Amino acid sequence: MTSTLGIYATSAALIAVSLLSAFAYAGVPRSSYEALIKSESQELGLYNHTDKVRVLTDVNFKEEVLERNRSILVEFYNSYCGHCRKFAPTYKLLADELYDWRDVVPISAIDCAADENNGICRDYEVMAYPTLRYFGPGYAPSPDNYGIKILTQVPDEIRSLVAEYVAAENKTSNMTSWPDLKPLQAAHTVSTGALFDGLDSLKKFVVIVYEPENTTIGIETALHFVRYPNIAVKRTSNLELAGKYQIDGSRYRIATVSRQGSIVPYGSLHETSLSYKETIESFLKSQHLTEKPPTNDPSLTRSSSVIDEHENAKIIEEVRRNKHMVYQADLEMAVRGTLYNEIPKSSHISGEKLLALQRFLGVLENYNPLGSAGRKMIKDLSAYTKRHTQELSGEDFEKELKRLEDEHGGSAFSSKRYIGCIGSKTGLRGFTCSLWQLFHFMTVQAATSDKSEDPLEVLQAMHGYVKHFFGCTECSKHFQEMAMKRNIWNNPTKDEAVLWLWAAHNEVNQRLSGDETDDPKFPKIQFPSTSSCSQCRKDTSHSVPSAASQTPANWDKDHVLQFLKNIHNPEFISRYGVDNHDILPPTLEKMRQKRMISSVFSDMDMGMGMLLYGFCIVMLVVAFKLFAMKKGGYRKKPYAHNLLGKV
């Protein structure tokens, strides 16, 4: 009896633990979740507090760009876009070189990969990344005015164009930091006093710089010294006027003029604004003249990060140990990125683009990796999109998506960060990695189900999505070219579609291996490696899985296909790093554990019941026998006694 009570007590404890675990995994409220994602996204962009790039978000964009008494240069970028990643070091260098200009034209950037910035990137009709736009003083958006687009990514050309735009602006009374960028006039050269006419009394020197024809060196130099209260910079392309200050355009290109009329010419090492700047700074240092004290720029202040670096290191170690594992968290992050970020940024979705969206949501409805609430949300969203036969706006799509998420209790997603697609550095892997994983997963699910007979169902949806919605413009272009070259439409079976995507992914890995976007801790290889699947290669002499050493002839496609089907089997998808397990379907292991717990009760109850039942039957039989025997004994004893008595 004591042992039975102990077993029941143990079982009750197991139930209590299970219930507590269920409560512990309760979903995060949507408001808290969005705040977390927003905080993370600001830290995960390509620019941070260590750069001179002013970080813009949905919170400060209007304040920084609209109706200001200065200009601003804005880069619209996607943090997962390979071309944006390659351009980021260039833009950082440009921002550093032009940091002196910040009172007139700060260098800034906004990450369109952050969900909260969708509305801005959509409203400004950003169709490619990176996109550079110049916004002048007093800018107000209008249907035909989304800033001046800068079509080059060459630093010297960007610098020159921005200088031209700034010089063309009309200075108004409220533009207190705006320099006088007009060329030197003949009237200024009449006397030293004329040169200082209109300048405030703080100005001790005027610096004359020679600006060769068809250059902006003089404008750029003037902008470098906006923050120096004691000097004014004037430019001229007229050698006759310049000659009055001992400038000859070759040996001497710069001259300083004091209020007392002292003129000193200077040479420069190169005919560039940066070289001019160095020369003038040497002069200012000799005169003990400095720029005005710097003001705090909140956009350059480090934001509080919710990312635990120690936790990241643990995840990276886990992923490197299981290199061929597919993670639930990555699949969900891909779904989230497509629905909440990329699609809503489209202003208008119609025609071929609308059809591509409907096809994408159709395959997502059939083969998504989400739990029941997420699957229902995708189904409803797909139906909503199909009801639009002519046009759908990205804004309306986003509103319906958020409404459906609220309707389903905000429990569509179990994860909020990358696991297998985590990068060792900011800006590496992430969304693009997870998107590949999602499409691999869906091709395998399509191949192992009978929901559709169309072998091109997933590939067609992927092609349309990448063509019309994928935020990396160069990546989209490369993929479309590769798809045509590799005959994407010539896959007669679902298994061949699985292998086509695998081979295409390896081609991309080979092309990008070792470039700026390659993560040193997760280098791009020809997948799977021999350590993951030794049977997948006919020739295993190449032990190192380099992109260059393995050609398609080395593969055993039958084993590759089976390997891909195995690692993308929903039962083998790793849930390491999942935040809310309860909203996902139970795994086989969980079901076994559940059966084990239930069997403890079932077997115990059944055993106890059968034991008690048998015991009762035996006791009844024994009792009956004893009773019968006892009763029979009472009858026979007197009879025997009588017989004996008679004898």
N, C-alpha and C positions, 0 to 999 in steps of 0.2 A: 504493500500500500504506500509505503514511504517512497519507494522508487517511482511508482506511478505518478504520485504528486510531483516528484522532482522533474519527471519528464514533462508533465503538463506545465510546470512553472517555467522550465527552459523554453518550451514552445511559446508560451505567452511572452517571454522576454524577446524571442526572435520576432514576434509580431510587433512588439513595441518598437524594436530597433528599426524594423522595416517602415513603420509609420513615421518614425522620427526622420528617417532618411528621406521619405517622400516629401515631408514638410521642408527639409533642408534643401531639397532641389526645386523648391517652388520658383516659378518664373520671376524674373526681375521686372518691376513695373516699367512700362514703356517709357515714361518720362525719364526715369533713372537710366534706362538703357541708352536712350538717345543722347543724354548728357555725357555718358561714358564714351560712346562712339565719337561724339563731337570733340571731346577732350583729346581722345587718342588721335583723331584724324588731324588735328592741328599740329600734333607733335610728329606725325608720321609723314608729313609732306616733304618735298625735296629741299626746303629751305627752313632754317631755324634761327635761334638766337645768336649763333656764331657767325651768321652771314650779315651782309649789309643790305640784304633784300627785305623790304617792308612786307610782312605777311598780311594778306587781306583775307577776310572771311565774310560770311553773310552778316556778321555783327558790325564790322567797321567799313565795309566796302563803300556804302553811300557817303559816310562821313569823310572818307579819304578821297573820293573821286568826284562827287557831285558838288557843284556850286562852291568851288574853292577858289582862293585868290592865288593859286599856283597851278602848275601842270602836274601830271603824273604819268609815268610809263608803267603799264600793267602787262604782265605775262599771264595768260590763261593757259594752264597746263594740267596734265593728268599725271599723277605721281607714279602710275604703273606703266606709262607710255615710255617705251625704250628710247624714242627720239628725244623726249623731254628729259630723260635721265642723262642722255649724252650732252644735251644743251645746257643742263644745269650748271656744270662747272664754268662754262663760258659766261653764263648770266651772272653767276656769283662774282667772277672776275670783273665784269663790266660794272656791277653794282659797287664793287670796292673802288674801282677807278673813278666812278662818278659820284662817290659819296659826298664830295664837296658840293655837288649840285643840289643836294637834298632839299634845301629851302625853296628852290625854284621848280625842280622836277625830281622827286624821289623815285627810286627804282623799286617796283613792287611786283608781287605775284599772288595769284589765287589758285588754289588746288581744286580743279573741277571734279576730281575723284572723291572729294568729301561730299557726303550726301547733303549736308546743310547748305552747300554752295550751288546745288542744282538750279535753283531759281535764277540766280545771277548769271550763270553760264548759259542758261536757256534764254533769258531775256536779252542777252547781248549777242545771241545767235553765233556762238562759238562753234564752228563746224570742223575745226582741225586743231591739232595740238603739236607743239606749242603755238600759240597765237600771241603776237605782240601788238599792243594798241597804245597810242598816245592820246591822252585826254588833256585838253587845254584848260586854262582858267575859266571859271564860270560854267563848266560843262553841264548840260542838262540833256538826258537821253531823249531821243525821238525816233520814230520808225526808220528814218533814213540816216541816223547818226548814232553809231555805236563806237565812236572814237576813230582815229586815223590808224589804219592797219599798216604795220611795218612788215614788209615782205622779205626782209633779209635777216639772217642770223649771224652775220659777220660783225664782230664787235666794233671795228672802226667805222663800218657803214651805219650801224645803229647809232653810234655816238654822233656821227655827222648829221644824220636825219633828225635826231632829237634836237640837236643844236639849231638846225634850220627852223624847225617848228617853233621852238622857244623864241628865236629872234623875230619870227613873223607875228608873234602875238602883240596885241595893242595893250600897252601898260595902262592900268587904271589907277585911280587914287588909292584904292584899298590894297593894291599889290605892293606892299611895303618892302618886301625882300627882292623885288624884281630889279635886276640891273639895267642900266642904260646900254643897250646892245647896238645902238645905231653907230654907223661908221663915223670916224673922225671927219669933221667938216673943216673947210678952209678958214672959217671964222674962228675956229678954236686955236688956230696957229698964229693969230695976230700977235698975241702976247701970252705970257704965262698966266696972267690973271684971267684971260679969256678961256684958257684951258680949264680953269677951276670954276668958271661961271656955272651956277646951278648946283654945285656940289656943297654938301654940308661942311661945317667947320672942322669936323673930325678928320676930314680927308687931308693927309699930309703929303701924299704923293699921287701922281697920275702915272700909270704904267702904259706906255704906248707899245703895241705889238703889231708886227707886220703880218698880214694875212694874205698869202698868195691867192691869185684869182682861182675861183672854183674850189675853194677850200673853206672849211669852217673853223680853222685853227684859232682865229681871234675870238670867235664866239665861245668856243670851248674853254679857252684860257680865261675869259672873263667870268664864266660860270664857276671855274675852279676857285675864284677869289671873292665870291659873293659874301662869304662869312667874315671877311676882313674889313672892319669898320674904318681903317685908316688909309685905305687906298682905293682908287678907281681904275679900272682897266678900260682902255679905249683901243679900238682896232682900226686898221686902215690897209687898203690894198693899193693906195696911191703912193708910189715911191717918191714923188715930188713932195707931198706933204710929210711923208715919213722922214725924208732927208733933212727936214728942219730940226729933227731930233736925233740927227747923226745915225739914222738907220739907213743902211744901204741894200737890205734885202738878201745879202749873202753872208758877209762876216758879222754884221750887226743886224739883228731882227727885233731887238727889244730895247727900250730906253725908259729910264725912270726920270720923272720931272718933279722937283720939289716946288713948294709954294714960293720959295725964294728964287726960283728960276734956274736951279742947278740941274743940268742934264747929264746923265751917265748912260752910255750905250752898253749893251751886253750881247754876247753871242749865245747860241744854244747848240748843244751837241747834235740834235736832230731837228728837222722841221716838222715837229709834232707838238700837240698841245701839252702832252705829258712832259716833253723835254722843256718846253717853255715854262711849265709849272715849276720844274726843279730849279731853273735859273732864277725865277722870281722869288721862290721860297728862300733861296740862299741870300738874296738881297734883304728880304724881310727879316730874316734871322739876324743879319748884321745890324739892322735898325731896331731890333728888339720889338718888332711888331707881331702881334699874334691875332688869331681869329677869335671871334666872340665865344664865350663859354658854351659848350655843347648842351643841348636840351635833351631830356630823356625821351627816347622814342619808345612808346609802349609796345609797338609792333616788333621791336627787336629784343624785348624782354623775354626771358625764358618762361614758357608756360609750364604750369605744373603738370608733370607727366604721371599718368596712371599705369605706366608700363614698368613692371618690375624686371630689371635687367637680370636678376638672378633667376627669375622664372623663365625668361627668354633663353638663358643659357641651358636650363634644364630641358626645355622643349627642343632646342637645337641638338643637344646630346641624344635625346630620345629619337629624333627623326634621323639623325646620321646613323644610328644603330639599326634602324629599320627602313632602309632607303627605298624599298619598293612598296612600302605600306601606303594605302590610300586612306585619308582621314575624313571622317564625317564633317568636321569643322570646316575643312577647305571646300568641300562640295557646297555646303550651306553659304559660305562667304561668297562663292561664285554666283549662286542664285541671288543672294542679297545685292551684290554689286551690279548685276544686270538689271534687276527690277527697280532698285532704289536710286541708282546712280546714273547708269548709262542711258537707259530708255527715256527717263523723265527729262533729260537735257535737250531732247528734240523739240523744237518749237511746234512744227507741224509734221504729222505722220500721215502720209497718204500714198496712194498708188502702190508701186512696187515695195516701198518701205513699209506700208501698212500690212501688205501680204507677208513680208518677211517677219514682222512682229507676230502676226497670227500663227505662222508656222512655228516660230520659236516657242511661243507659249503652248502650242499644241503638243510638241515633243516634251516640253517641260512638264506639262500636265500628265503625260503618260509615264515619264521615266524619272521624275524628280526624286531626290533622296530624303525628302522631309518626312515629318511625322504626320499624323492624321489631320491636325489643324492646318498645317502648312499645305498639304495636298489639297484640302478643301479650298483654301485661299487661292491657290494657283488655278484650280478648276473654275472658280467663280471669276477670276481675273481673265482667264482665257475666254470664257463665255462673254464677258463684258466687251472685250476687244473685238470679238467676232460680230457683235451687234453693230459695230461701226464699219460701214461698207465704203464710205467715202473718205473720211478724214477723222483724225483723232489728235488732240494736242498732248504734248508731253505733260503739261500742267494738269490736264484732266486725268490722264493716266495715273499720275502721282497721287492725286486726291482720292481716286478710286482704290488704289493700292493701300493707302493708309486707312481708308474707311473699312476695307475688308480685313485688314490686320486687327483693327479695333473690334470688329464684329466677331472675330475668332479668338478674342481674348489676348491678343498680343503674344501668342505662344506658337508662332509659325516657325521660329528658329531656335535651335538649342545652343547655338554657339555665337560668339561675337569676336573671334580672332582667328588668325591663320595658325595652323599647326604644322602640317607637312610642307606647306608653302611659306613658312616663316623665312624671312631673310636675315642674314647675319648683319646686314647694314640697312639703314633706312633707305627705302626706294628700290630695294632688290626683291625679286620674285613677287609674292603677294597675289594680286588679282589675276594677272596673266597666267601665272602658274595654276591657280585654282580653276580658271576658265578652261584650260586644257584638260584638267582632271574631270571637270563636269561633263565635257563633251565625250571624253573617253568612257566615262561611266554610262552615259546615255546610249552610246553606240552598243555597248555590251548588253545593257538592259533590253534594248530593242532586238538584239540578236538572240536573246534567250527567252523572249516572250512572243506571243502571237497577237499582240494588240494591233499590229499593222503588217501588211504584206509588202510594203514599200521598202526596199533595201536602202534607198537614198533618203529616207525620211529625216534622219538626224543630220546627215551631211548637208542636205539642202537647207535645213534650218540653221545650221552653223554658218554656212556660207552667207546666207542672207543677213544673219545677225552681225557677223564680222564686217560685211560690206556696208551696212547701213547704221550700225550702232556702236561698234567698237571704238573706244576713245583714242586709240593709238593710230593715227592716220597712216604713218609709214608701215606699221605692222599690217594694217588692213590691206594696203596696196600689195605688199609682199605676199600675203596669204592668197589673195585673188589671183595673182600671177602664178603662184605655185599650184593652185587648184586647177587652173587651165592646163598647165604643163604636165601635171600628173593625172590628167583625165578624171577629175573627181566624179563626173557623171557616168563613168564607165565601171560601175561596181554592181554586178548583177545579183549579188547575194549579200545578206546582212553581215556574214562573217568577213567578206571581202571589204565591206565598209569599215569594219573594226580595224582590219589590217591597213587599210588606206590611211586612216587617221593616225595610226601608230607610225607608219612610214613617213607621213608628212611631218609629224612632230619631230622625228629624228632628223629630218632634213633641216628644219628650223634650228634644232640644237646644233647641228654641224655648222650652219651659217653664223650663228651667234656665239659659238664657243670661243671663250677668251676675250670677248669684247667688253666694253665698259659696263654692260648690263649683267655680265656673268658674275654670279656669287661665288667667291673663292671657297666657301665652305660647302657649296652645293654646285660644283661645276657641271655645265651642260655636257652630257655624255650620250652615246648611242645606247638607248634603253631597250631591253633590260641588260644590265651588266652580267658578266659571267658569274659573279658571286650571287646574284639574285636568281639567275636561271641558266645554269650551265648547259642544259639540253636545248636552249633556244638558239645555239650557235652550232653550225656544222663544223666550223673550224675554230677550235678553242685555243689556238696557239697564241692568240693575242690576249695576254692576261690583263693588260691595262686597257680599260674601256675608253680609249680616246676617241674623239669624234672622227679623226682623220683615218684611223687604222682599220675601221670596220665598214665594209661595203655591204649593200643589200645581199650580195651573193653568200655572205657568211651566215645568214639567218635560216633557221628551220622554222618555217612559218606555221606549221601545225603546232609545234610546241609554243611558239610565241602567242598564237591565238588562245591556246589553253591557259597559258600564263596570264594573259590579259583578262580572260574571263574569270580566273580565280581571284586575282587581286581586286577586281571590281564587283565581285559577288557581294551583295548587301550584307551577307552573314559574316564576311571577312573585313568589312570596312571598320577601321579602328575608331573607337569613340574616345580615345585619349584626348583630353583637353575640352571635352563637351561640358557645358555649364549646367544644362538642364536635361538629364537623361529621361525624365518621366514623360516628356512630350514625344519621344521617339518610340517606334515599335520595339518590343522586347527582343533582345538577341536570343539565340539558341541557348547561350550560357545562362542568361537571365531566366529563360523559361525552364531550363533544367534545375536551376536553383529554386525556382518557384515550385516546381514539381517535387523537389526534394523536401521543401518545407511542408507542402500540402500532403506529401506521402507520409511524413512523420505523423500527422494527424490521422490520415486515412488508415494507414496500417495499424496505428495504435488503437484507433477507435474500432476498426474491424477486428483486430486481434482480441481486444478487451471484450468486445461484444460476443465474438465467437467463444472465447474462453468462458465468459459468464454464462452464455447460452448452454455450452456443453456441460459446464459445472452444474448448472441448474438441472439439466436433463439427467445427468449422472446421479445427482442428489435425490431427484424425484424417484428414479428407478431404485436406487439403494433404499430410500425411505419406504417405497412401496414393497420391496422385497422383504425388508425387515419387518414391516407392518404385517405383511402376509404371513411371513414365517412365524412371527410372534402370535398372531391370531390362530394360526393352525396349531401351534404348540399348545395353546390354551385348550383347544377342543380335544386334542388327542390325549393329553395328559390324564384327564379324568377317565377317559375310555380305557386307556392302558391300565390305570389304577384299578378300574372295575374288573378288567380281565384278570389282572394279577390277583385281585381280591378273590375272584371266582376260582382261580387256580389254587 
